[in-house]
Amino acid sequence: MTAFAEAVAAGTIGGRLWFYANYHCNLTCTYCLTESSPNAERRVLDAETIRNVADAAVAQGVTSFGVTGGEPFLRPDMIDVLLMLAERLPVLVLSNATLFGGRVFEDVKRLAGSRVAIQISLDSAAPDDNDEMRGPENFAKVVDAIPKLIALGITVRIATTGDHGTPAEKADLCALHRSFGITDDDHVVRPIVHRGRAASNDLGVYATAADLPAELTVTRDGAFWSPFGPTVQGGRLDLDLLLSRTVYPLEIPINAMLEVAGRKPGGGDATLAIR
Ligand code: SF4
């Protein structure tokens, strides 16, 4: 067993490895951690690096992959990347689900029967409340996409950002996801984190490394402690949670992560419920 696998088994670090596929997005959400937008610097992590890191990750004892951005499905090669990863381990890809019409949806059909699950952002069952921070027509596009994906046999999870709303409004949101057949176990609620555009807009909770999930995260610009690490503010990549500029060979960021994990007090992530 590798030292990484031992740390995962001990619960010191998480077993999932994240890839930041790209940083551009068709949306410009108010609380976006990466200042993503159609004009954002793309910072695309090339498919060859993803493949090399994935193979090394399997050998190290990584247990699953995550893919995030930006909006990953803006990449023309994203389905091929996801299927390549899913040949190795289960994959969770985060998406705003607003591109799943027309040609992109035809491509997404290739994920049916694979080990790829899609986590979709949805903040409220009230369209206006949902769209306030995510943009016009967001709610309508998301609730159109979810049943189409489920009909393909693809596992869909819902991620709600911002633990706001009255108990009745929260109940409405849970009733909505249950109406699609999405269980409570597949509904993630997490606070807005005070980084990126959220920080610029003075939103969210302050979080340290101890508050954030310890899951090795690979970007074009280096490897980070957590998927909440490689955020962007004022056009600059945040480096406070950088482990190494080198992402491959994977031993370099893994050794850096194990060293930090050895120094970090445990238990903090339960406080803010960031996941
Ligand atoms: S929060 Fe997600 S969907 Fe919204 S702008 Fe950022 S990357 Fe795009």
py3Dmol code that shows the C-alpha trace and the ligand (Angstrom):
import py3Dmol

protein = """\
ATOM      1  CA  MET A   1       0.000   0.000   0.000  1.00  0.00           C
ATOM      2  CA  THR A   2       1.345   3.487  -0.869  1.00  0.00           C
ATOM      3  CA  ALA A   3       1.688   6.236   1.728  1.00  0.00           C
ATOM      4  CA  PHE A   4      -1.112   8.071  -0.106  1.00  0.00           C
ATOM      5  CA  ALA A   5      -3.438   5.051   0.115  1.00  0.00           C
ATOM      6  CA  GLU A   6      -2.603   4.686   3.806  1.00  0.00           C
ATOM      7  CA  ALA A   7      -3.515   8.345   4.413  1.00  0.00           C
ATOM      8  CA  VAL A   8      -6.791   7.861   2.569  1.00  0.00           C
ATOM      9  CA  ALA A   9      -7.569   4.715   4.560  1.00  0.00           C
ATOM     10  CA  ALA A  10      -6.794   6.627   7.768  1.00  0.00           C
ATOM     11  CA  GLY A  11      -9.104   9.470   6.712  1.00  0.00           C
ATOM     12  CA  THR A  12      -6.286  12.012   6.769  1.00  0.00           C
ATOM     13  CA  ILE A  13      -6.915  12.971   3.154  1.00  0.00           C
ATOM     14  CA  GLY A  14      -9.693  12.250   0.704  1.00  0.00           C
ATOM     15  CA  GLY A  15      -9.466   9.566  -1.959  1.00  0.00           C
ATOM     16  CA  ARG A  16     -10.788  11.685  -4.817  1.00  0.00           C
ATOM     17  CA  LEU A  17      -8.422  13.533  -7.156  1.00  0.00           C
ATOM     18  CA  TRP A  18      -9.782  16.611  -8.897  1.00  0.00           C
ATOM     19  CA  PHE A  19      -8.932  18.015 -12.302  1.00  0.00           C
ATOM     20  CA  TYR A  20      -9.645  21.654 -13.172  1.00  0.00           C
ATOM     21  CA  ALA A  21     -10.444  21.051 -16.839  1.00  0.00           C
ATOM     22  CA  ASN A  22     -10.690  24.747 -17.781  1.00  0.00           C
ATOM     23  CA  TYR A  23     -11.610  28.080 -16.241  1.00  0.00           C
ATOM     24  CA  HIS A  24     -13.942  29.643 -18.780  1.00  0.00           C
ATOM     25  CA  CYS A  25     -17.721  29.390 -18.481  1.00  0.00           C
ATOM     26  CA  ASN A  26     -20.819  30.488 -20.340  1.00  0.00           C
ATOM     27  CA  LEU A  27     -22.150  31.946 -17.047  1.00  0.00           C
ATOM     28  CA  THR A  28     -20.861  34.633 -14.673  1.00  0.00           C
ATOM     29  CA  CYS A  29     -22.318  33.647 -11.294  1.00  0.00           C
ATOM     30  CA  THR A  30     -22.052  36.238  -8.520  1.00  0.00           C
ATOM     31  CA  TYR A  31     -20.324  33.847  -6.102  1.00  0.00           C
ATOM     32  CA  CYS A  32     -18.055  32.079  -8.599  1.00  0.00           C
ATOM     33  CA  LEU A  33     -14.795  31.025  -6.918  1.00  0.00           C
ATOM     34  CA  THR A  34     -12.843  31.141 -10.152  1.00  0.00           C
ATOM     35  CA  GLU A  35     -14.136  34.395 -11.670  1.00  0.00           C
ATOM     36  CA  SER A  36     -15.251  32.269 -14.595  1.00  0.00           C
ATOM     37  CA  SER A  37     -16.989  33.893 -17.554  1.00  0.00           C
ATOM     38  CA  PRO A  38     -16.961  33.605 -21.335  1.00  0.00           C
ATOM     39  CA  ASN A  39     -13.909  35.876 -21.390  1.00  0.00           C
ATOM     40  CA  ALA A  40     -11.963  34.368 -18.495  1.00  0.00           C
ATOM     41  CA  GLU A  41      -8.476  33.038 -19.129  1.00  0.00           C
ATOM     42  CA  ARG A  42      -9.138  29.444 -20.135  1.00  0.00           C
ATOM     43  CA  ARG A  43      -6.254  27.705 -18.305  1.00  0.00           C
ATOM     44  CA  VAL A  44      -7.084  24.437 -20.097  1.00  0.00           C
ATOM     45  CA  LEU A  45      -5.499  21.326 -18.612  1.00  0.00           C
ATOM     46  CA  ASP A  46      -4.551  19.306 -21.679  1.00  0.00           C
ATOM     47  CA  ALA A  47      -5.898  15.786 -22.173  1.00  0.00           C
ATOM     48  CA  GLU A  48      -2.454  14.174 -22.251  1.00  0.00           C
ATOM     49  CA  THR A  49      -1.591  15.555 -18.806  1.00  0.00           C
ATOM     50  CA  ILE A  50      -4.968  14.409 -17.487  1.00  0.00           C
ATOM     51  CA  ARG A  51      -4.299  10.900 -18.809  1.00  0.00           C
ATOM     52  CA  ASN A  52      -0.771  10.756 -17.369  1.00  0.00           C
ATOM     53  CA  VAL A  53      -1.930  12.025 -13.971  1.00  0.00           C
ATOM     54  CA  ALA A  54      -4.882   9.605 -13.992  1.00  0.00           C
ATOM     55  CA  ASP A  55      -2.644   6.599 -14.599  1.00  0.00           C
ATOM     56  CA  ALA A  56      -0.266   7.686 -11.865  1.00  0.00           C
ATOM     57  CA  ALA A  57      -3.190   8.374  -9.539  1.00  0.00           C
ATOM     58  CA  VAL A  58      -4.513   4.837  -9.919  1.00  0.00           C
ATOM     59  CA  ALA A  59      -1.077   3.468  -9.012  1.00  0.00           C
ATOM     60  CA  GLN A  60      -1.010   5.737  -5.942  1.00  0.00           C
ATOM     61  CA  GLY A  61      -4.360   4.514  -4.628  1.00  0.00           C
ATOM     62  CA  VAL A  62      -6.664   7.377  -5.634  1.00  0.00           C
ATOM     63  CA  THR A  63     -10.222   6.050  -5.379  1.00  0.00           C
ATOM     64  CA  SER A  64     -12.201   8.340  -7.716  1.00  0.00           C
ATOM     65  CA  PHE A  65     -11.868  11.359  -9.963  1.00  0.00           C
ATOM     66  CA  GLY A  66     -13.609  14.740  -9.988  1.00  0.00           C
ATOM     67  CA  VAL A  67     -13.679  17.143 -12.921  1.00  0.00           C
ATOM     68  CA  THR A  68     -14.536  20.786 -12.469  1.00  0.00           C
ATOM     69  CA  GLY A  69     -13.954  24.249 -13.897  1.00  0.00           C
ATOM     70  CA  GLY A  70     -15.195  26.658 -15.272  1.00  0.00           C
ATOM     71  CA  GLU A  71     -17.774  24.734 -17.231  1.00  0.00           C
ATOM     72  CA  PRO A  72     -16.139  21.475 -18.355  1.00  0.00           C
ATOM     73  CA  PHE A  73     -18.646  20.804 -21.136  1.00  0.00           C
ATOM     74  CA  LEU A  74     -17.391  23.845 -23.053  1.00  0.00           C
ATOM     75  CA  ARG A  75     -14.418  21.683 -23.988  1.00  0.00           C
ATOM     76  CA  PRO A  76     -15.031  19.835 -27.270  1.00  0.00           C
ATOM     77  CA  ASP A  77     -12.967  16.875 -26.005  1.00  0.00           C
ATOM     78  CA  MET A  78     -14.698  16.636 -22.609  1.00  0.00           C
ATOM     79  CA  ILE A  79     -16.708  13.480 -23.312  1.00  0.00           C
ATOM     80  CA  ASP A  80     -13.564  11.668 -24.463  1.00  0.00           C
ATOM     81  CA  VAL A  81     -11.721  12.874 -21.353  1.00  0.00           C
ATOM     82  CA  LEU A  82     -14.523  11.690 -19.071  1.00  0.00           C
ATOM     83  CA  LEU A  83     -14.754   8.288 -20.724  1.00  0.00           C
ATOM     84  CA  MET A  84     -10.980   7.883 -20.506  1.00  0.00           C
ATOM     85  CA  LEU A  85     -11.102   8.645 -16.774  1.00  0.00           C
ATOM     86  CA  ALA A  86     -14.107   6.388 -16.219  1.00  0.00           C
ATOM     87  CA  GLU A  87     -12.184   3.440 -17.677  1.00  0.00           C
ATOM     88  CA  ARG A  88      -9.910   3.826 -14.652  1.00  0.00           C
ATOM     89  CA  LEU A  89     -12.128   4.970 -11.744  1.00  0.00           C
ATOM     90  CA  PRO A  90     -15.600   6.419 -11.050  1.00  0.00           C
ATOM     91  CA  VAL A  91     -15.883  10.061 -12.118  1.00  0.00           C
ATOM     92  CA  LEU A  92     -17.934  12.997 -10.826  1.00  0.00           C
ATOM     93  CA  VAL A  93     -18.098  15.983 -13.193  1.00  0.00           C
ATOM     94  CA  LEU A  94     -19.485  19.329 -12.048  1.00  0.00           C
ATOM     95  CA  SER A  95     -21.621  21.267 -14.512  1.00  0.00           C
ATOM     96  CA  ASN A  96     -24.067  24.138 -14.705  1.00  0.00           C
ATOM     97  CA  ALA A  97     -26.161  21.959 -17.082  1.00  0.00           C
ATOM     98  CA  THR A  98     -27.075  24.877 -19.330  1.00  0.00           C
ATOM     99  CA  LEU A  99     -25.341  23.495 -22.416  1.00  0.00           C
ATOM    100  CA  PHE A 100     -27.257  20.236 -22.633  1.00  0.00           C
ATOM    101  CA  GLY A 101     -29.328  21.098 -25.651  1.00  0.00           C
ATOM    102  CA  GLY A 102     -28.601  20.279 -29.291  1.00  0.00           C
ATOM    103  CA  ARG A 103     -25.145  19.044 -30.270  1.00  0.00           C
ATOM    104  CA  VAL A 104     -23.695  18.901 -26.754  1.00  0.00           C
ATOM    105  CA  PHE A 105     -26.526  16.676 -25.559  1.00  0.00           C
ATOM    106  CA  GLU A 106     -25.966  14.323 -28.501  1.00  0.00           C
ATOM    107  CA  ASP A 107     -22.358  14.024 -27.300  1.00  0.00           C
ATOM    108  CA  VAL A 108     -23.400  13.601 -23.659  1.00  0.00           C
ATOM    109  CA  LYS A 109     -25.409  10.521 -24.667  1.00  0.00           C
ATOM    110  CA  ARG A 110     -22.056   8.733 -24.981  1.00  0.00           C
ATOM    111  CA  LEU A 111     -21.773   8.851 -21.182  1.00  0.00           C
ATOM    112  CA  ALA A 112     -24.746   6.513 -20.756  1.00  0.00           C
ATOM    113  CA  GLY A 113     -23.608   3.275 -19.154  1.00  0.00           C
ATOM    114  CA  SER A 114     -20.277   4.735 -18.055  1.00  0.00           C
ATOM    115  CA  ARG A 115     -19.052   5.425 -14.518  1.00  0.00           C
ATOM    116  CA  VAL A 116     -19.583   9.180 -14.953  1.00  0.00           C
ATOM    117  CA  ALA A 117     -21.995  11.002 -12.632  1.00  0.00           C
ATOM    118  CA  ILE A 118     -22.897  14.660 -13.187  1.00  0.00           C
ATOM    119  CA  GLN A 119     -23.280  17.126 -10.307  1.00  0.00           C
ATOM    120  CA  ILE A 120     -25.504  20.015 -11.317  1.00  0.00           C
ATOM    121  CA  SER A 121     -25.819  23.383  -9.610  1.00  0.00           C
ATOM    122  CA  LEU A 122     -29.317  24.335  -8.463  1.00  0.00           C
ATOM    123  CA  ASP A 123     -29.810  26.815  -5.643  1.00  0.00           C
ATOM    124  CA  SER A 124     -33.578  27.212  -5.268  1.00  0.00           C
ATOM    125  CA  ALA A 125     -36.919  25.798  -6.393  1.00  0.00           C
ATOM    126  CA  ALA A 126     -38.027  29.384  -7.030  1.00  0.00           C
ATOM    127  CA  PRO A 127     -36.810  30.361 -10.503  1.00  0.00           C
ATOM    128  CA  ASP A 128     -36.234  34.035  -9.691  1.00  0.00           C
ATOM    129  CA  ASP A 129     -34.304  33.239  -6.514  1.00  0.00           C
ATOM    130  CA  ASN A 130     -32.189  30.677  -8.312  1.00  0.00           C
ATOM    131  CA  ASP A 131     -31.478  32.967 -11.240  1.00  0.00           C
ATOM    132  CA  GLU A 132     -30.599  35.976  -9.098  1.00  0.00           C
ATOM    133  CA  MET A 133     -26.973  34.894  -8.686  1.00  0.00           C
ATOM    134  CA  ARG A 134     -26.679  32.399 -11.550  1.00  0.00           C
ATOM    135  CA  GLY A 135     -28.191  34.375 -14.400  1.00  0.00           C
ATOM    136  CA  PRO A 136     -31.401  34.599 -16.466  1.00  0.00           C
ATOM    137  CA  GLU A 137     -33.098  31.376 -17.598  1.00  0.00           C
ATOM    138  CA  ASN A 138     -30.722  29.275 -15.522  1.00  0.00           C
ATOM    139  CA  PHE A 139     -33.491  27.510 -13.610  1.00  0.00           C
ATOM    140  CA  ALA A 140     -35.460  26.705 -16.757  1.00  0.00           C
ATOM    141  CA  LYS A 141     -32.437  25.180 -18.500  1.00  0.00           C
ATOM    142  CA  VAL A 142     -31.433  23.121 -15.475  1.00  0.00           C
ATOM    143  CA  VAL A 143     -34.860  21.609 -14.839  1.00  0.00           C
ATOM    144  CA  ASP A 144     -35.061  20.792 -18.542  1.00  0.00           C
ATOM    145  CA  ALA A 145     -31.686  19.035 -18.520  1.00  0.00           C
ATOM    146  CA  ILE A 146     -32.011  16.947 -15.354  1.00  0.00           C
ATOM    147  CA  PRO A 147     -34.757  14.531 -16.487  1.00  0.00           C
ATOM    148  CA  LYS A 148     -33.116  14.130 -19.901  1.00  0.00           C
ATOM    149  CA  LEU A 149     -29.869  13.043 -18.248  1.00  0.00           C
ATOM    150  CA  ILE A 150     -31.651  10.721 -15.838  1.00  0.00           C
ATOM    151  CA  ALA A 151     -33.536   9.167 -18.754  1.00  0.00           C
ATOM    152  CA  LEU A 152     -30.150   8.250 -20.231  1.00  0.00           C
ATOM    153  CA  GLY A 153     -29.354   6.352 -17.038  1.00  0.00           C
ATOM    154  CA  ILE A 154     -26.773   8.914 -15.934  1.00  0.00           C
ATOM    155  CA  THR A 155     -26.486   9.500 -12.185  1.00  0.00           C
ATOM    156  CA  VAL A 156     -27.307  13.134 -11.385  1.00  0.00           C
ATOM    157  CA  ARG A 157     -26.442  14.912  -8.148  1.00  0.00           C
ATOM    158  CA  ILE A 158     -27.615  18.369  -7.146  1.00  0.00           C
ATOM    159  CA  ALA A 159     -25.295  20.941  -5.559  1.00  0.00           C
ATOM    160  CA  THR A 160     -26.812  23.906  -3.771  1.00  0.00           C
ATOM    161  CA  THR A 161     -24.487  26.801  -3.001  1.00  0.00           C
ATOM    162  CA  GLY A 162     -25.519  29.055  -0.144  1.00  0.00           C
ATOM    163  CA  ASP A 163     -27.352  27.728   2.865  1.00  0.00           C
ATOM    164  CA  HIS A 164     -29.997  30.439   2.724  1.00  0.00           C
ATOM    165  CA  GLY A 165     -33.741  30.506   2.426  1.00  0.00           C
ATOM    166  CA  THR A 166     -36.543  29.761   4.827  1.00  0.00           C
ATOM    167  CA  PRO A 167     -37.239  26.195   5.973  1.00  0.00           C
ATOM    168  CA  ALA A 168     -40.189  26.146   3.557  1.00  0.00           C
ATOM    169  CA  GLU A 169     -37.970  27.234   0.654  1.00  0.00           C
ATOM    170  CA  LYS A 170     -35.420  24.549   1.504  1.00  0.00           C
ATOM    171  CA  ALA A 171     -38.201  21.979   1.687  1.00  0.00           C
ATOM    172  CA  ASP A 172     -39.416  23.086  -1.757  1.00  0.00           C
ATOM    173  CA  LEU A 173     -35.962  22.508  -3.206  1.00  0.00           C
ATOM    174  CA  CYS A 174     -35.733  19.043  -1.680  1.00  0.00           C
ATOM    175  CA  ALA A 175     -39.230  18.235  -2.971  1.00  0.00           C
ATOM    176  CA  LEU A 176     -38.079  19.304  -6.440  1.00  0.00           C
ATOM    177  CA  HIS A 177     -34.983  17.095  -6.536  1.00  0.00           C
ATOM    178  CA  ARG A 178     -36.954  14.186  -5.096  1.00  0.00           C
ATOM    179  CA  SER A 179     -39.539  14.670  -7.853  1.00  0.00           C
ATOM    180  CA  PHE A 180     -36.754  13.893 -10.324  1.00  0.00           C
ATOM    181  CA  GLY A 181     -35.867  10.746  -8.361  1.00  0.00           C
ATOM    182  CA  ILE A 182     -32.718  12.322  -6.903  1.00  0.00           C
ATOM    183  CA  THR A 183     -32.348  11.190  -3.295  1.00  0.00           C
ATOM    184  CA  ASP A 184     -31.267  13.323  -0.350  1.00  0.00           C
ATOM    185  CA  ASP A 185     -27.899  11.530  -0.400  1.00  0.00           C
ATOM    186  CA  ASP A 186     -27.321  13.033  -3.851  1.00  0.00           C
ATOM    187  CA  HIS A 187     -28.144  16.586  -2.757  1.00  0.00           C
ATOM    188  CA  VAL A 188     -25.144  18.541  -1.524  1.00  0.00           C
ATOM    189  CA  VAL A 189     -25.648  21.875   0.273  1.00  0.00           C
ATOM    190  CA  ARG A 190     -22.542  23.956   0.892  1.00  0.00           C
ATOM    191  CA  PRO A 191     -21.872  27.527   1.920  1.00  0.00           C
ATOM    192  CA  ILE A 192     -20.557  30.199  -0.368  1.00  0.00           C
ATOM    193  CA  VAL A 193     -16.818  30.353   0.283  1.00  0.00           C
ATOM    194  CA  HIS A 194     -15.231  33.791   0.589  1.00  0.00           C
ATOM    195  CA  ARG A 195     -12.833  33.423  -2.325  1.00  0.00           C
ATOM    196  CA  GLY A 196     -12.812  34.538  -5.943  1.00  0.00           C
ATOM    197  CA  ARG A 197     -15.760  36.616  -7.148  1.00  0.00           C
ATOM    198  CA  ALA A 198     -17.599  35.841  -3.889  1.00  0.00           C
ATOM    199  CA  ALA A 199     -14.843  37.644  -1.989  1.00  0.00           C
ATOM    200  CA  SER A 200     -14.975  40.579  -4.401  1.00  0.00           C
ATOM    201  CA  ASN A 201     -18.722  40.786  -3.743  1.00  0.00           C
ATOM    202  CA  ASP A 202     -18.165  40.386   0.015  1.00  0.00           C
ATOM    203  CA  LEU A 203     -20.055  37.094   0.137  1.00  0.00           C
ATOM    204  CA  GLY A 204     -19.466  33.849   1.928  1.00  0.00           C
ATOM    205  CA  VAL A 205     -17.615  32.311   4.812  1.00  0.00           C
ATOM    206  CA  TYR A 206     -13.878  32.531   5.396  1.00  0.00           C
ATOM    207  CA  ALA A 207     -12.251  29.121   5.119  1.00  0.00           C
ATOM    208  CA  THR A 208      -8.755  27.906   5.910  1.00  0.00           C
ATOM    209  CA  ALA A 209      -7.091  24.709   4.722  1.00  0.00           C
ATOM    210  CA  ALA A 210      -8.449  22.987   7.815  1.00  0.00           C
ATOM    211  CA  ASP A 211     -12.013  23.881   6.775  1.00  0.00           C
ATOM    212  CA  LEU A 212     -11.714  22.608   3.214  1.00  0.00           C
ATOM    213  CA  PRO A 213     -11.834  19.030   1.938  1.00  0.00           C
ATOM    214  CA  ALA A 214      -8.305  17.651   1.595  1.00  0.00           C
ATOM    215  CA  GLU A 215      -8.560  16.331  -1.965  1.00  0.00           C
ATOM    216  CA  LEU A 216      -5.588  16.623  -4.294  1.00  0.00           C
ATOM    217  CA  THR A 217      -6.473  19.025  -7.087  1.00  0.00           C
ATOM    218  CA  VAL A 218      -4.607  19.314 -10.371  1.00  0.00           C
ATOM    219  CA  THR A 219      -4.723  22.390 -12.585  1.00  0.00           C
ATOM    220  CA  ARG A 220      -2.765  23.714 -15.521  1.00  0.00           C
ATOM    221  CA  ASP A 221      -0.891  25.934 -13.076  1.00  0.00           C
ATOM    222  CA  GLY A 222      -0.036  23.436 -10.360  1.00  0.00           C
ATOM    223  CA  ALA A 223      -1.431  21.093  -7.733  1.00  0.00           C
ATOM    224  CA  PHE A 224      -3.477  22.265  -4.755  1.00  0.00           C
ATOM    225  CA  TRP A 225      -4.646  21.042  -1.363  1.00  0.00           C
ATOM    226  CA  SER A 226      -8.358  21.196  -2.177  1.00  0.00           C
ATOM    227  CA  PRO A 227     -10.721  21.883  -5.089  1.00  0.00           C
ATOM    228  CA  PHE A 228     -11.480  25.131  -3.231  1.00  0.00           C
ATOM    229  CA  GLY A 229      -7.795  26.101  -3.510  1.00  0.00           C
ATOM    230  CA  PRO A 230      -7.084  27.184  -7.107  1.00  0.00           C
ATOM    231  CA  THR A 231      -9.490  30.111  -7.023  1.00  0.00           C
ATOM    232  CA  VAL A 232      -9.067  33.371  -8.934  1.00  0.00           C
ATOM    233  CA  GLN A 233      -9.517  36.919  -7.699  1.00  0.00           C
ATOM    234  CA  GLY A 234      -8.708  40.054  -9.617  1.00  0.00           C
ATOM    235  CA  GLY A 235      -7.582  37.859 -12.503  1.00  0.00           C
ATOM    236  CA  ARG A 236      -4.849  36.262 -10.377  1.00  0.00           C
ATOM    237  CA  LEU A 237      -4.706  32.644  -9.288  1.00  0.00           C
ATOM    238  CA  ASP A 238      -4.723  32.252  -5.487  1.00  0.00           C
ATOM    239  CA  LEU A 239      -1.609  30.403  -4.339  1.00  0.00           C
ATOM    240  CA  ASP A 240      -2.190  30.077  -0.595  1.00  0.00           C
ATOM    241  CA  LEU A 241      -3.211  26.408  -0.998  1.00  0.00           C
ATOM    242  CA  LEU A 242      -0.676  25.540  -3.705  1.00  0.00           C
ATOM    243  CA  LEU A 243       1.208  22.288  -3.079  1.00  0.00           C
ATOM    244  CA  SER A 244       3.535  22.343  -6.096  1.00  0.00           C
ATOM    245  CA  ARG A 245       3.841  23.928  -9.497  1.00  0.00           C
ATOM    246  CA  THR A 246       4.652  20.473 -10.839  1.00  0.00           C
ATOM    247  CA  VAL A 247       1.700  18.150 -11.362  1.00  0.00           C
ATOM    248  CA  TYR A 248       3.559  15.309 -13.069  1.00  0.00           C
ATOM    249  CA  PRO A 249       5.310  13.175 -11.895  1.00  0.00           C
ATOM    250  CA  LEU A 250       2.441  12.909  -9.429  1.00  0.00           C
ATOM    251  CA  GLU A 251       4.776  11.910  -6.588  1.00  0.00           C
ATOM    252  CA  ILE A 252       5.795  15.549  -6.251  1.00  0.00           C
ATOM    253  CA  PRO A 253       2.380  16.995  -5.293  1.00  0.00           C
ATOM    254  CA  ILE A 254       1.443  13.830  -3.391  1.00  0.00           C
ATOM    255  CA  ASN A 255       4.539  14.047  -1.200  1.00  0.00           C
ATOM    256  CA  ALA A 256       3.813  17.733  -0.607  1.00  0.00           C
ATOM    257  CA  MET A 257       0.224  16.900   0.341  1.00  0.00           C
ATOM    258  CA  LEU A 258       1.254  14.135   2.722  1.00  0.00           C
ATOM    259  CA  GLU A 259       3.671  16.515   4.397  1.00  0.00           C
ATOM    260  CA  VAL A 260       0.967  19.167   4.873  1.00  0.00           C
ATOM    261  CA  ALA A 261      -1.551  16.539   6.036  1.00  0.00           C
ATOM    262  CA  GLY A 262       0.925  15.390   8.664  1.00  0.00           C
ATOM    263  CA  ARG A 263       1.011  18.896  10.090  1.00  0.00           C
ATOM    264  CA  LYS A 264      -2.708  19.674   9.830  1.00  0.00           C
ATOM    265  CA  PRO A 265      -5.050  19.230  12.802  1.00  0.00           C
ATOM    266  CA  GLY A 266      -8.070  17.119  11.816  1.00  0.00           C
ATOM    267  CA  GLY A 267     -11.787  17.677  12.073  1.00  0.00           C
ATOM    268  CA  GLY A 268     -12.151  21.233  10.844  1.00  0.00           C
ATOM    269  CA  ASP A 269     -14.050  20.424   7.684  1.00  0.00           C
ATOM    270  CA  ALA A 270     -17.055  19.312   9.697  1.00  0.00           C
ATOM    271  CA  THR A 271     -17.471  22.850  11.002  1.00  0.00           C
ATOM    272  CA  LEU A 272     -18.359  24.558   7.746  1.00  0.00           C
ATOM    273  CA  ALA A 273     -19.676  21.468   5.908  1.00  0.00           C
ATOM    274  CA  ILE A 274     -17.775  22.382   2.766  1.00  0.00           C
ATOM    275  CA  ARG A 275     -17.696  19.465   0.332  1.00  0.00           C
TER     276      ARG A 275
END
"""
ligand_1 = """\
8
SF4
S -20.067 29.158 -10.430
Fe -19.845 27.556 -11.994
S -21.474 27.984 -13.478
Fe -21.179 29.843 -12.267
S -19.693 31.107 -13.422
Fe -18.529 29.854 -11.934
S -17.931 28.030 -13.068
Fe -19.611 29.011 -14.225
"""
view = py3Dmol.view(width=600, height=400)
view.addModel(protein, "pdb")
view.setStyle({"model": 0}, {"cartoon": {"style": "trace"}})
view.addModel(ligand_1, "xyz")
view.setStyle({"model": 1}, {"stick": {}})
view.zoomTo()
view.show()
